[in-house]
Amino acid sequence: MIKEQLEAKISEAVNKFEIEYIGRTAKQIKTVIINDLIIIRLQGFLSWSEQNLAVNDEGIDLIKKIKLVLFENSQEYLAAIIKEITGCDVINMYSDVCIKTGEKVILITLSEYLEI
């Protein structure tokens, strides 16, 4: 499988994961593979109600906490999906969100370089 196909397959799997475990998906998902790193960028992931809640610091903090807990509670499932697609074990997985821009980034480190 070529790199672009693998990146597209991961983006598709993350889209499904976001719907099933987070409750909705982003407007755009882009995946980039660099050696043993997978970088996934989701844009437009906030719901209408979350956008309305994010009008002050308290709302922004609440949304960030909820997104973090949801992600942490479902990491094993996402790691299993990534292993199935890549054939590599997931060493670490990180995620952060920017409520102001509606962007989320997931960084995944693998046990080995992807040979693609």
N, C-alpha and C positions, 0 to 999 in steps of 0.2 A: 504494500500500500504506500502511495506517495504521501509526502508530508501534508500537502493541502487536503487530501482526502481524510487523513487521520485527524487533522485539526477540525475539519467539518463534522466528522463523526463525534468528536468530543463536544463540540458546540451543540450538536443535536441532543446528545445525552444530557448535557447540563440543562438544556431547555426543558427536557422531560423531568429531570430531577427538580428543577425550580418549581414546576407546576405541581408535582406530587408532594414535595416535602416543604416547600416554602409558601405555596399557595397561589403563586402567579409567576409569570416569567417576564423577562425584560423585552424591550422592543428590539434590541439588537444584542447579539452575542458573538464575540470574536475570540478565537483561540489561536495562540501562537506557541509553537514548540521550539525550545532552544536547548539542545543537548539533553540534560536530565530535568529540565524545568518545563512546566506547562503554565502558561499565563492565560487566564480567561477574563475577559472584560465584558461586563454586562452594562448596557446603557438603557436608561428609561425603565428601571425596575420598581419604582415606587407606585403604589396604587393611588387613586384619587384621594382617598381618605388619609393616606400617609402624607401626601403633599400638603393637605390642609392642616394636618397636625404639626408639620415642620415649620410653622411660622415663628416659633421662638426656640430658645436654647433647650428648654425643658422638653418640648416635643421632639426636637432633634435627638437629644440624648435617649429618650424613650424608644424611638424608632431604631437607633443604632443598637441598643441593648437587646431589643427583640430580635433583630436580624442576626446578631451575634449568637444568641442562644439557639435560635432555629438552626443556624449553620452548624454549630458545635454538636447539637443533638443528632444531626444527620450525616456527620462526616464519614462514619464507617460505611454507610451506604454509597456515598459518592466515591470513596476510595475503592470500593469493590467494583464499581462501574469503570473507573479509570484503569484498574488492573485488568479487567476483562478486555478493554479496548486496546491497551498498550502492551499487555503481557508483563508489565513491571510492577513491583510493589511500590506503594506510596509511602514515602518516608515521612513527609510532613505536608500539612495543608494549612494555608493561611487565607484569611478573607478580611477585607475592609470595605466600608461603604462611605461614600460622600453624599450626604443627604442633599446638600445644596445643588449638586449637579445631577443627582439621580444615577450615580455610577457605582458599580460594585466591581471589585477585582478579587479574583481567586488565584493564588499562587500554589502550585503543587510541585513538590520535589519527588523525583522518582529514584529507585534503587540503582538505576543504570541509565546510561545515555540511550536514547532511542535511535536505532539504526534505520534511518529512512532516507 
